[in-house]
Amino acid sequence: MNPLQPKKLLLSKWTAVAPVAKNKHFLVSKVIACEPPLQGVEAIELEAVFSKAVIRMDWRLLRDPALWRQGWI
C-alpha cells in the first residue's frame, strides 16, 4: 500500500473489508483540520457511494489493512 498522506485524502476512494451499515464503498468527502489548522488533520468524513450515509472517523484508521482497502475493490 502506498504511504497515506493526510493532505491528499480528499476525494480518495476506499473499500471497507467488512461492510459498515450495509455499505462497502466510500469516498472521502471532507477532511477536518485541527484547531489551530497548522497542527494537521484531525478526522475525515467518509460518504457511502450508494446510500450517501456519512461516517466521521480518525483518518489514521484507513492505514489498517484489516479494516480498509484503498480504491474500490
Residue pairs with C-beta under 8 A, 6 or more apart in sequence:
1 65
1 70
2 70
4 59
4 62
4 63
6 31
6 40
6 41
6 59
7 41
9 28
9 31
9 41
9 44
9 59
9 62
10 28
10 30
10 31
11 27
11 28
11 29
12 27
12 28
12 70
13 25
13 26
13 27
13 70
13 71
13 72
14 25
14 26
14 27
14 28
14 46
14 62
14 68
14 69
14 70
14 71
14 72
15 24
15 25
15 26
15 68
15 69
15 70
15 71
15 72
15 73
16 23
16 24
16 25
16 26
16 67
16 68
17 65
17 66
17 67
17 68
17 69
18 67
20 26
20 48
20 55
21 48
21 51
21 53
21 55
22 51
23 48
23 49
23 50
23 51
23 53
25 48
25 49
25 50
25 72
26 46
26 47
26 48
26 49
26 55
27 46
27 47
27 49
28 44
28 45
28 46
28 47
29 45
29 46
29 47
29 54
30 44
30 45
31 41
31 44
31 59
32 41
32 42
32 43
32 44
32 45
32 56
33 39
33 40
33 41
33 42
34 40
34 41
34 42
41 59
42 58
43 56
43 57
43 58
43 59
44 56
44 57
44 58
44 59
44 62
45 54
45 55
45 56
46 54
46 55
46 56
46 57
47 53
47 54
47 55
48 54
48 55
49 72
61 67
61 68
62 68
62 70
